[in-house]
Structure formats: structure tokens, C-alpha cells
Amino acid sequence: MASLAKASAALKSVDYEVFGRVQGKGGPGPTQYTEEEARKLGVVGWVKNTSQGTVTGQVQGPEDKVNAMKSWLSKVGSPSSRIDRTNFSNEKEISKLDFSGFSTRY
């Protein structure tokens, strides 16, 4: 049982890039929705729009919450977005969080 508790408490970090029509044109955009979703789920990290028209960032937190955020980034996204695909990379277990909250970078 102890190993099960430890496994669920493992902290994960993952980088992501979302492709499709994922940048806002005025009003609350995908980065704002991503920030809100991350705060709701209790993960930390960052998000930003790229010059290539994608949204990129990093998520860190307990494994189950990171997995929930990955699912949201892959399937849900902001109301105005159309997600074609989401690439995840550098997924790894970490010993501590590198961020204290979730922010949008510019």
C-alpha cells in the first residue's frame, strides 16, 4: 500500500505544444483558458503563443493532475480553438516543482 501512495504522489513535468487554430484573436484566448484550467487542476508551469501559430508551455504537478491537464490540452482546449494535435516531450519525474503558479509568457 505504501508504494501505491508514493506512486500517486510522484511529481511530473512535461513540455507541450498544441497545433491547430489555437491562438486567440482578441478576447480571452487559449493561453488564458489554459491558465485557468491549470489553476483549477492545481498544476504549475507556463503557456505562451509562438510565432508559428502554436501554443507551447510546460506543466508540472502530481502525476494524476498533469495527466488531466494533458488530456485537456489534447482534447478540450479553449472554446474557440480547434486542436489538430498536441505534442508532449521531456516527460519526467521531478523531485520538486520549478514554479509556484501558472503564468502566461510573452
KEKEMAR-725933 format. One record per atom (N, C-alpha, C): residue number from 1; residue in one letter; chain; atom name; x, y, z. Coordinates in steps of 0.2 Angstrom, whole numbers, plus 5000, padded with zeros to 4 digits. Each point is the difference from the previous one (the first is absolute). Layout:
REM residues N
<r k="NUM" r="a" c="A" a="CA" east="X" north="Y" up="Z"/>
...
This chain:
REM residues 106
<r k="1" r="m" c="A" a="N" east="5004" north="4994" up="5000"/>
<r k="1" r="m" c="A" a="CA" east="4996" north="5006" up="5000"/>
<r k="1" r="m" c="A" a="C" east="5004" north="5006" up="5000"/>
<r k="2" r="a" c="A" a="N" east="5006" north="5000" up="5004"/>
<r k="2" r="a" c="A" a="CA" east="5004" north="5006" up="5000"/>
<r k="2" r="a" c="A" a="C" east="5003" north="5002" up="4993"/>
<r k="3" r="s" c="A" a="N" east="5002" north="4995" up="4996"/>
<r k="3" r="s" c="A" a="CA" east="5003" north="5002" up="4994"/>
<r k="3" r="s" c="A" a="C" east="4994" north="5003" up="4995"/>
<r k="4" r="l" c="A" a="N" east="4994" north="4998" up="5001"/>
<r k="4" r="l" c="A" a="CA" east="4995" north="5003" up="4996"/>
<r k="4" r="l" c="A" a="C" east="4999" north="5007" up="5002"/>
<r k="5" r="a" c="A" a="N" east="5000" north="5002" up="5006"/>
<r k="5" r="a" c="A" a="CA" east="4999" north="5007" up="5002"/>
<r k="5" r="a" c="A" a="C" east="5006" north="5004" up="4998"/>
<r k="6" r="k" c="A" a="N" east="5006" north="4997" up="5000"/>
<r k="6" r="k" c="A" a="CA" east="5006" north="5004" up="4997"/>
<r k="6" r="k" c="A" a="C" east="4999" north="5001" up="4993"/>
<r k="7" r="a" c="A" a="N" east="4998" north="4995" up="4996"/>
<r k="7" r="a" c="A" a="CA" east="4999" north="5000" up="4993"/>
<r k="7" r="a" c="A" a="C" east="4995" north="5006" up="4998"/>
<r k="8" r="s" c="A" a="N" east="4995" north="5001" up="5004"/>
<r k="8" r="s" c="A" a="CA" east="4995" north="5005" up="4998"/>
<r k="8" r="s" c="A" a="C" east="5002" north="5007" up="5002"/>
<r k="9" r="a" c="A" a="N" east="5005" north="5000" up="5004"/>
<r k="9" r="a" c="A" a="CA" east="5003" north="5006" up="5002"/>
<r k="9" r="a" c="A" a="C" east="5006" north="5003" up="4996"/>
<r k="10" r="a" c="A" a="N" east="5002" north="4996" up="4995"/>
<r k="10" r="a" c="A" a="CA" east="5005" north="5001" up="4996"/>
<r k="10" r="a" c="A" a="C" east="4999" north="5007" up="4996"/>
<r k="11" r="l" c="A" a="N" east="5005" north="5004" up="5000"/>
<r k="11" r="l" c="A" a="CA" east="4999" north="5006" up="4996"/>
<r k="11" r="l" c="A" a="C" east="5003" north="4999" up="4993"/>
<r k="12" r="k" c="A" a="N" east="4996" north="5003" up="4995"/>
<r k="12" r="k" c="A" a="CA" east="5002" north="4999" up="4993"/>
<r k="12" r="k" c="A" a="C" east="5001" north="5007" up="4997"/>
<r k="13" r="s" c="A" a="N" east="5004" north="5000" up="4995"/>
<r k="13" r="s" c="A" a="CA" east="5001" north="5006" up="4996"/>
<r k="13" r="s" c="A" a="C" east="4999" north="4998" up="4993"/>
<r k="14" r="v" c="A" a="N" east="4997" north="5004" up="4996"/>
<r k="14" r="v" c="A" a="CA" east="4999" north="4998" up="4993"/>
<r k="14" r="v" c="A" a="C" east="5000" north="5007" up="4996"/>
<r k="15" r="d" c="A" a="N" east="5003" north="5000" up="4994"/>
<r k="15" r="d" c="A" a="CA" east="5000" north="5006" up="4995"/>
<r k="15" r="d" c="A" a="C" east="4994" north="4998" up="4995"/>
<r k="16" r="y" c="A" a="N" east="4997" north="5005" up="4998"/>
<r k="16" r="y" c="A" a="CA" east="4995" north="4999" up="4995"/>
<r k="16" r="y" c="A" a="C" east="5000" north="5005" up="4994"/>
<r k="17" r="e" c="A" a="N" east="4997" north="4998" up="4995"/>
<r k="17" r="e" c="A" a="CA" east="4999" north="5005" up="4994"/>
<r k="17" r="e" c="A" a="C" east="4993" north="4998" up="4997"/>
<r k="18" r="v" c="A" a="N" east="4996" north="5005" up="4999"/>
<r k="18" r="v" c="A" a="CA" east="4993" north="4998" up="4997"/>
<r k="18" r="v" c="A" a="C" east="5000" north="5003" up="4993"/>
<r k="19" r="f" c="A" a="N" east="4998" north="4996" up="4996"/>
<r k="19" r="f" c="A" a="CA" east="4999" north="5002" up="4993"/>
<r k="19" r="f" c="A" a="C" east="4993" north="5001" up="4998"/>
<r k="20" r="g" c="A" a="N" east="4998" north="5004" up="4995"/>
<r k="20" r="g" c="A" a="CA" east="4993" north="5001" up="4998"/>
<r k="20" r="g" c="A" a="C" east="4999" north="5007" up="5000"/>
<r k="21" r="r" c="A" a="N" east="4993" north="5002" up="5000"/>
<r k="21" r="r" c="A" a="CA" east="4999" north="5007" up="5001"/>
<r k="21" r="r" c="A" a="C" east="4999" north="5002" up="5007"/>
<r k="22" r="v" c="A" a="N" east="5006" north="5001" up="5003"/>
<r k="22" r="v" c="A" a="CA" east="5000" north="5000" up="5007"/>
<r k="22" r="v" c="A" a="C" east="5002" north="5007" up="5003"/>
<r k="23" r="q" c="A" a="N" east="5001" north="5005" up="4996"/>
<r k="23" r="q" c="A" a="CA" east="5001" north="5007" up="5003"/>
<r k="23" r="q" c="A" a="C" east="4994" north="5004" up="4999"/>
<r k="24" r="g" c="A" a="N" east="4999" north="5004" up="5005"/>
<r k="24" r="g" c="A" a="CA" east="4994" north="5004" up="5001"/>
<r k="24" r="g" c="A" a="C" east="5001" north="5007" up="4995"/>
<r k="25" r="k" c="A" a="N" east="4994" north="5002" up="4998"/>
<r k="25" r="k" c="A" a="CA" east="5000" north="5006" up="4996"/>
<r k="25" r="k" c="A" a="C" east="4996" north="5005" up="5004"/>
<r k="26" r="g" c="A" a="N" east="5003" north="5003" up="5005"/>
<r k="26" r="g" c="A" a="CA" east="4997" north="5005" up="5005"/>
<r k="26" r="g" c="A" a="C" east="4995" north="4996" up="5005"/>
<r k="27" r="g" c="A" a="N" east="4999" north="5003" up="5005"/>
<r k="27" r="g" c="A" a="CA" east="4996" north="4996" up="5005"/>
<r k="27" r="g" c="A" a="C" east="5004" north="4995" up="5004"/>
<r k="28" r="p" c="A" a="N" east="4997" north="4996" up="5004"/>
<r k="28" r="p" c="A" a="CA" east="5004" north="4995" up="5004"/>
<r k="28" r="p" c="A" a="C" east="5002" north="4995" up="4995"/>
<r k="29" r="g" c="A" a="N" east="5006" north="4999" up="4999"/>
<r k="29" r="g" c="A" a="CA" east="5003" north="4995" up="4996"/>
<r k="29" r="g" c="A" a="C" east="5002" north="4993" up="5003"/>
<r k="30" r="p" c="A" a="N" east="5002" north="4996" up="4996"/>
<r k="30" r="p" c="A" a="CA" east="5002" north="4993" up="5003"/>
<r k="30" r="p" c="A" a="C" east="5005" north="5001" up="5005"/>
<r k="31" r="t" c="A" a="N" east="5005" north="5004" up="5000"/>
<r k="31" r="t" c="A" a="CA" east="5005" north="5001" up="5006"/>
<r k="31" r="t" c="A" a="C" east="4996" north="5001" up="5006"/>
<r k="32" r="q" c="A" a="N" east="4995" north="5005" up="5000"/>
<r k="32" r="q" c="A" a="CA" east="4996" north="5001" up="5006"/>
<r k="32" r="q" c="A" a="C" east="4996" north="4994" up="5003"/>
<r k="33" r="y" c="A" a="N" east="4997" north="4997" up="4995"/>
<r k="33" r="y" c="A" a="CA" east="4996" north="4994" up="5002"/>
<r k="33" r="y" c="A" a="C" east="5005" north="4994" up="5003"/>
<r k="34" r="t" c="A" a="N" east="5006" north="5000" up="4997"/>
<r k="34" r="t" c="A" a="CA" east="5005" north="4995" up="5002"/>
<r k="34" r="t" c="A" a="C" east="5002" north="5002" up="5007"/>
<r k="35" r="e" c="A" a="N" east="5001" north="5006" up="5002"/>
<r k="35" r="e" c="A" a="CA" east="5002" north="5002" up="5006"/>
<r k="35" r="e" c="A" a="C" east="4994" north="4999" up="5005"/>
<r k="36" r="e" c="A" a="N" east="4994" north="5001" up="4998"/>
<r k="36" r="e" c="A" a="CA" east="4995" north="4999" up="5005"/>
<r k="36" r="e" c="A" a="C" east="4999" north="4992" up="5001"/>
<r k="37" r="e" c="A" a="N" east="5000" north="4996" up="4995"/>
<r k="37" r="e" c="A" a="CA" east="5000" north="4993" up="5001"/>
<r k="37" r="e" c="A" a="C" east="5005" north="4997" up="5005"/>
<r k="38" r="a" c="A" a="N" east="5006" north="5003" up="4999"/>
<r k="38" r="a" c="A" a="CA" east="5006" north="4998" up="5004"/>
<r k="38" r="a" c="A" a="C" east="4999" north="5001" up="5007"/>
<r k="39" r="r" c="A" a="N" east="4997" north="5006" up="5001"/>
<r k="39" r="r" c="A" a="CA" east="4999" north="5002" up="5007"/>
<r k="39" r="r" c="A" a="C" east="4994" north="4996" up="5003"/>
<r k="40" r="k" c="A" a="N" east="4995" north="4999" up="4996"/>
<r k="40" r="k" c="A" a="CA" east="4995" north="4995" up="5003"/>
<r k="40" r="k" c="A" a="C" east="5002" north="4993" up="5002"/>
<r k="41" r="l" c="A" a="N" east="5005" north="4998" up="4995"/>
<r k="41" r="l" c="A" a="CA" east="5003" north="4993" up="5002"/>
<r k="41" r="l" c="A" a="C" east="5005" north="5000" up="5005"/>
<r k="42" r="g" c="A" a="N" east="5003" north="5006" up="5001"/>
<r k="42" r="g" c="A" a="CA" east="5005" north="5000" up="5005"/>
<r k="42" r="g" c="A" a="C" east="5007" north="4998" up="4998"/>
<r k="43" r="v" c="A" a="N" east="5001" north="5002" up="4993"/>
<r k="43" r="v" c="A" a="CA" east="5007" north="4998" up="4997"/>
<r k="43" r="v" c="A" a="C" east="5004" north="5007" up="5000"/>
<r k="44" r="v" c="A" a="N" east="5006" north="5000" up="4999"/>
<r k="44" r="v" c="A" a="CA" east="5004" north="5006" up="4999"/>
<r k="44" r="v" c="A" a="C" east="5004" north="5000" up="4993"/>
<r k="45" r="g" c="A" a="N" east="5002" north="5006" up="4998"/>
<r k="45" r="g" c="A" a="CA" east="5004" north="5000" up="4994"/>
<r k="45" r="g" c="A" a="C" east="4999" north="5006" up="4996"/>
<r k="46" r="w" c="A" a="N" east="5000" north="5000" up="4994"/>
<r k="46" r="w" c="A" a="CA" east="4999" north="5006" up="4995"/>
<r k="46" r="w" c="A" a="C" east="4997" north="4998" up="4994"/>
<r k="47" r="v" c="A" a="N" east="4998" north="5005" up="4996"/>
<r k="47" r="v" c="A" a="CA" east="4997" north="4999" up="4993"/>
<r k="47" r="v" c="A" a="C" east="5002" north="5006" up="4996"/>
<r k="48" r="k" c="A" a="N" east="5001" north="5000" up="4994"/>
<r k="48" r="k" c="A" a="CA" east="5001" north="5005" up="4996"/>
<r k="48" r="k" c="A" a="C" east="4998" north="4999" up="4992"/>
<r k="49" r="n" c="A" a="N" east="4998" north="5005" up="4997"/>
<r k="49" r="n" c="A" a="CA" east="4999" north="5000" up="4993"/>
<r k="49" r="n" c="A" a="C" east="5007" north="5000" up="4996"/>
<r k="50" r="t" c="A" a="N" east="5001" north="4996" up="4995"/>
<r k="50" r="t" c="A" a="CA" east="5006" north="5000" up="4996"/>
<r k="50" r="t" c="A" a="C" east="4999" north="5004" up="4993"/>
<r k="51" r="s" c="A" a="N" east="5005" north="5002" up="4997"/>
<r k="51" r="s" c="A" a="CA" east="4999" north="5004" up="4994"/>
<r k="51" r="s" c="A" a="C" east="4998" north="4995" up="4994"/>
<r k="52" r="q" c="A" a="N" east="5000" north="4993" up="5001"/>
<r k="52" r="q" c="A" a="CA" east="4998" north="4995" up="4995"/>
<r k="52" r="q" c="A" a="C" east="4992" north="4999" up="5001"/>
<r k="53" r="g" c="A" a="N" east="4997" north="5004" up="5005"/>
<r k="53" r="g" c="A" a="CA" east="4993" north="4999" up="5000"/>
<r k="53" r="g" c="A" a="C" east="4998" north="4994" up="5005"/>
<r k="54" r="t" c="A" a="N" east="5005" north="4997" up="5004"/>
<r k="54" r="t" c="A" a="CA" east="4998" north="4995" up="5004"/>
<r k="54" r="t" c="A" a="C" east="5000" north="5003" up="5007"/>
<r k="55" r="v" c="A" a="N" east="4998" north="4996" up="5005"/>
<r k="55" r="v" c="A" a="CA" east="5001" north="5002" up="5007"/>
<r k="55" r="v" c="A" a="C" east="5004" north="4995" up="5004"/>
<r k="56" r="t" c="A" a="N" east="5005" north="5002" up="5003"/>
<r k="56" r="t" c="A" a="CA" east="5005" north="4996" up="5003"/>
<r k="56" r="t" c="A" a="C" east="5001" north="5001" up="5008"/>
<r k="57" r="g" c="A" a="N" east="5003" north="4996" up="5004"/>
<r k="57" r="g" c="A" a="CA" east="5000" north="5001" up="5007"/>
<r k="57" r="g" c="A" a="C" east="5003" north="4994" up="5003"/>
<r k="58" r="q" c="A" a="N" east="4999" north="5000" up="5007"/>
<r k="58" r="q" c="A" a="CA" east="5003" north="4995" up="5004"/>
<r k="58" r="q" c="A" a="C" east="4995" north="4999" up="5006"/>
<r k="59" r="v" c="A" a="N" east="4998" north="4994" up="5002"/>
<r k="59" r="v" c="A" a="CA" east="4996" north="4998" up="5006"/>
<r k="59" r="v" c="A" a="C" east="5003" north="4996" up="5005"/>
<r k="60" r="q" c="A" a="N" east="5000" north="5002" up="5006"/>
<r k="60" r="q" c="A" a="CA" east="5003" north="4996" up="5005"/>
<r k="60" r="q" c="A" a="C" east="4994" north="4999" up="5006"/>
<r k="61" r="g" c="A" a="N" east="5001" north="4994" up="5003"/>
<r k="61" r="g" c="A" a="CA" east="4995" north="4999" up="5006"/>
<r k="61" r="g" c="A" a="C" east="5000" north="4992" up="5001"/>
<r k="62" r="p" c="A" a="N" east="4995" north="4998" up="5005"/>
<r k="62" r="p" c="A" a="CA" east="4999" north="4993" up="5001"/>
<r k="62" r="p" c="A" a="C" east="4998" north="4997" up="4993"/>
<r k="63" r="e" c="A" a="N" east="5003" north="4994" up="4999"/>
<r k="63" r="e" c="A" a="CA" east="4999" north="4996" up="4994"/>
<r k="63" r="e" c="A" a="C" east="4992" north="5000" up="4998"/>
<r k="64" r="d" c="A" a="N" east="4996" north="4999" up="5004"/>
<r k="64" r="d" c="A" a="CA" east="4993" north="4999" up="4998"/>
<r k="64" r="d" c="A" a="C" east="4997" north="5007" up="4998"/>
<r k="65" r="k" c="A" a="N" east="5002" north="5005" up="5003"/>
<r k="65" r="k" c="A" a="CA" east="4998" north="5007" up="4998"/>
<r k="65" r="k" c="A" a="C" east="5003" north="5002" up="4993"/>
<r k="66" r="v" c="A" a="N" east="5007" north="4998" up="4999"/>
<r k="66" r="v" c="A" a="CA" east="5003" north="5002" up="4994"/>
<r k="66" r="v" c="A" a="C" east="4997" north="4996" up="4994"/>
<r k="67" r="n" c="A" a="N" east="4998" north="4993" up="5002"/>
<r k="67" r="n" c="A" a="CA" east="4996" north="4996" up="4995"/>
<r k="67" r="n" c="A" a="C" east="4994" north="5004" up="4998"/>
<r k="68" r="a" c="A" a="N" east="4996" north="5002" up="5005"/>
<r k="68" r="a" c="A" a="CA" east="4994" north="5004" up="4998"/>
<r k="68" r="a" c="A" a="C" east="5001" north="5006" up="4996"/>
<r k="69" r="m" c="A" a="N" east="5005" north="5003" up="5001"/>
<r k="69" r="m" c="A" a="CA" east="5002" north="5006" up="4996"/>
<r k="69" r="m" c="A" a="C" east="5002" north="4998" up="4993"/>
<r k="70" r="k" c="A" a="N" east="5004" north="4995" up="4999"/>
<r k="70" r="k" c="A" a="CA" east="5001" north="4997" up="4994"/>
<r k="70" r="k" c="A" a="C" east="4994" north="4999" up="4996"/>
<r k="71" r="s" c="A" a="N" east="4995" north="4996" up="5003"/>
<r k="71" r="s" c="A" a="CA" east="4994" north="4999" up="4997"/>
<r k="71" r="s" c="A" a="C" east="4997" north="5006" up="4997"/>
<r k="72" r="w" c="A" a="N" east="4999" north="5005" up="5005"/>
<r k="72" r="w" c="A" a="CA" east="4997" north="5006" up="4998"/>
<r k="72" r="w" c="A" a="C" east="5003" north="5004" up="4994"/>
<r k="73" r="l" c="A" a="N" east="5007" north="5000" up="5000"/>
<r k="73" r="l" c="A" a="CA" east="5004" north="5003" up="4995"/>
<r k="73" r="l" c="A" a="C" east="4999" north="4996" up="4993"/>
<r k="74" r="s" c="A" a="N" east="4999" north="4994" up="5001"/>
<r k="74" r="s" c="A" a="CA" east="4999" north="4996" up="4993"/>
<r k="74" r="s" c="A" a="C" east="4993" north="5000" up="4998"/>
<r k="75" r="k" c="A" a="N" east="4995" north="5000" up="5004"/>
<r k="75" r="k" c="A" a="CA" east="4993" north="4999" up="4998"/>
<r k="75" r="k" c="A" a="C" east="4996" north="5006" up="5000"/>
<r k="76" r="v" c="A" a="N" east="5001" north="5004" up="5005"/>
<r k="76" r="v" c="A" a="CA" east="4995" north="5005" up="5002"/>
<r k="76" r="v" c="A" a="C" east="5002" north="5007" up="4998"/>
<r k="77" r="g" c="A" a="N" east="5005" north="5003" up="5003"/>
<r k="77" r="g" c="A" a="CA" east="5002" north="5006" up="4998"/>
<r k="77" r="g" c="A" a="C" east="4995" north="5006" up="5002"/>
<r k="78" r="s" c="A" a="N" east="5002" north="5006" up="4997"/>
<r k="78" r="s" c="A" a="CA" east="4995" north="5005" up="5001"/>
<r k="78" r="s" c="A" a="C" east="4994" north="4999" up="4995"/>
<r k="79" r="p" c="A" a="N" east="4994" north="5004" up="5002"/>
<r k="79" r="p" c="A" a="CA" east="4994" north="4999" up="4996"/>
<r k="79" r="p" c="A" a="C" east="5001" north="5002" up="4993"/>
<r k="80" r="s" c="A" a="N" east="5005" north="5004" up="4998"/>
<r k="80" r="s" c="A" a="CA" east="5001" north="5003" up="4993"/>
<r k="80" r="s" c="A" a="C" east="5005" north="4996" up="4996"/>
<r k="81" r="s" c="A" a="N" east="5003" north="4995" up="5004"/>
<r k="81" r="s" c="A" a="CA" east="5006" north="4997" up="4996"/>
<r k="81" r="s" c="A" a="C" east="4998" north="4994" up="4997"/>
<r k="82" r="r" c="A" a="N" east="5004" north="4998" up="4995"/>
<r k="82" r="r" c="A" a="CA" east="4999" north="4993" up="4996"/>
<r k="82" r="r" c="A" a="C" east="5007" north="4997" up="5001"/>
<r k="83" r="i" c="A" a="N" east="5000" north="4995" up="5004"/>
<r k="83" r="i" c="A" a="CA" east="5007" north="4996" up="5001"/>
<r k="83" r="i" c="A" a="C" east="5001" north="4995" up="4995"/>
<r k="84" r="d" c="A" a="N" east="5005" north="5001" up="4996"/>
<r k="84" r="d" c="A" a="CA" east="5002" north="4994" up="4995"/>
<r k="84" r="d" c="A" a="C" east="5004" north="4995" up="5003"/>
<r k="85" r="r" c="A" a="N" east="5005" north="5002" up="5004"/>
<r k="85" r="r" c="A" a="CA" east="5004" north="4995" up="5004"/>
<r k="85" r="r" c="A" a="C" east="5004" north="5004" up="5005"/>
<r k="86" r="t" c="A" a="N" east="5002" north="4996" up="5005"/>
<r k="86" r="t" c="A" a="CA" east="5004" north="5002" up="5006"/>
<r k="86" r="t" c="A" a="C" east="5006" north="4996" up="5001"/>
<r k="87" r="n" c="A" a="N" east="5006" north="5003" up="5000"/>
<r k="87" r="n" c="A" a="CA" east="5006" north="4996" up="5001"/>
<r k="87" r="n" c="A" a="C" east="5002" north="5001" up="5007"/>
<r k="88" r="f" c="A" a="N" east="5002" north="4995" up="5003"/>
<r k="88" r="f" c="A" a="CA" east="5002" north="5000" up="5007"/>
<r k="88" r="f" c="A" a="C" east="5008" north="4997" up="5000"/>
<r k="89" r="s" c="A" a="N" east="5004" north="5004" up="5003"/>
<r k="89" r="s" c="A" a="CA" east="5007" north="4998" up="5000"/>
<r k="89" r="s" c="A" a="C" east="5003" north="5001" up="5007"/>
<r k="90" r="n" c="A" a="N" east="5006" north="4997" up="5001"/>
<r k="90" r="n" c="A" a="CA" east="5004" north="5001" up="5006"/>
<r k="90" r="n" c="A" a="C" east="4996" north="4998" up="5006"/>
<r k="91" r="e" c="A" a="N" east="4995" north="4995" up="5000"/>
<r k="91" r="e" c="A" a="CA" east="4997" north="4998" up="5006"/>
<r k="91" r="e" c="A" a="C" east="5004" north="4996" up="5004"/>
<r k="92" r="k" c="A" a="N" east="5000" north="5002" up="5007"/>
<r k="92" r="k" c="A" a="CA" east="5005" north="4997" up="5005"/>
<r k="92" r="k" c="A" a="C" east="4997" north="5001" up="5007"/>
<r k="93" r="e" c="A" a="N" east="5002" north="4996" up="5004"/>
<r k="93" r="e" c="A" a="CA" east="4999" north="5001" up="5007"/>
<r k="93" r="e" c="A" a="C" east="5005" north="5005" up="5003"/>
<r k="94" r="i" c="A" a="N" east="4997" north="5005" up="5004"/>
<r k="94" r="i" c="A" a="CA" east="5004" north="5005" up="5003"/>
<r k="94" r="i" c="A" a="C" east="5000" north="4999" up="5008"/>
<r k="95" r="s" c="A" a="N" east="5005" north="5003" up="5003"/>
<r k="95" r="s" c="A" a="CA" east="5000" north="5000" up="5008"/>
<r k="95" r="s" c="A" a="C" east="4996" north="5006" up="5003"/>
<r k="96" r="k" c="A" a="N" east="5000" north="5005" up="4996"/>
<r k="96" r="k" c="A" a="CA" east="4996" north="5006" up="5003"/>
<r k="96" r="k" c="A" a="C" east="4998" north="5004" up="4994"/>
<r k="97" r="l" c="A" a="N" east="4995" north="5005" up="5001"/>
<r k="97" r="l" c="A" a="CA" east="4997" north="5004" up="4995"/>
<r k="97" r="l" c="A" a="C" east="5005" north="5006" up="4999"/>
<r k="98" r="d" c="A" a="N" east="5000" north="5002" up="4993"/>
<r k="98" r="d" c="A" a="CA" east="5005" north="5005" up="4998"/>
<r k="98" r="d" c="A" a="C" east="4996" north="5007" up="5000"/>
<r k="99" r="f" c="A" a="N" east="4993" north="5000" up="5001"/>
<r k="99" r="f" c="A" a="CA" east="4996" north="5006" up="5000"/>
<r k="99" r="f" c="A" a="C" east="4995" north="5000" up="5006"/>
<r k="100" r="s" c="A" a="N" east="4998" north="5006" up="5001"/>
<r k="100" r="s" c="A" a="CA" east="4996" north="5000" up="5006"/>
<r k="100" r="s" c="A" a="C" east="4992" north="5001" up="4998"/>
<r k="101" r="g" c="A" a="N" east="5000" north="5002" up="4993"/>
<r k="101" r="g" c="A" a="CA" east="4993" north="5000" up="4998"/>
<r k="101" r="g" c="A" a="C" east="5000" north="4999" up="4992"/>
<r k="102" r="f" c="A" a="N" east="4995" north="5002" up="4997"/>
<r k="102" r="f" c="A" a="CA" east="4999" north="4999" up="4993"/>
<r k="102" r="f" c="A" a="C" east="4999" north="5007" up="4996"/>
<r k="103" r="s" c="A" a="N" east="5005" north="5002" up="4995"/>
<r k="103" r="s" c="A" a="CA" east="5000" north="5006" up="4997"/>
<r k="103" r="s" c="A" a="C" east="5000" north="5000" up="4993"/>
<r k="104" r="t" c="A" a="N" east="4998" north="5005" up="4997"/>
<r k="104" r="t" c="A" a="CA" east="5001" north="5001" up="4993"/>
<r k="104" r="t" c="A" a="C" east="5006" north="5004" up="4998"/>
<r k="105" r="r" c="A" a="N" east="5004" north="4998" up="4996"/>
<r k="105" r="r" c="A" a="CA" east="5006" north="5003" up="4998"/>
<r k="105" r="r" c="A" a="C" east="4999" north="5003" up="4993"/>
<r k="106" r="y" c="A" a="N" east="5004" north="5006" up="4999"/>
<r k="106" r="y" c="A" a="CA" east="4999" north="5004" up="4994"/>
<r k="106" r="y" c="A" a="C" east="5007" north="5001" up="4997"/>
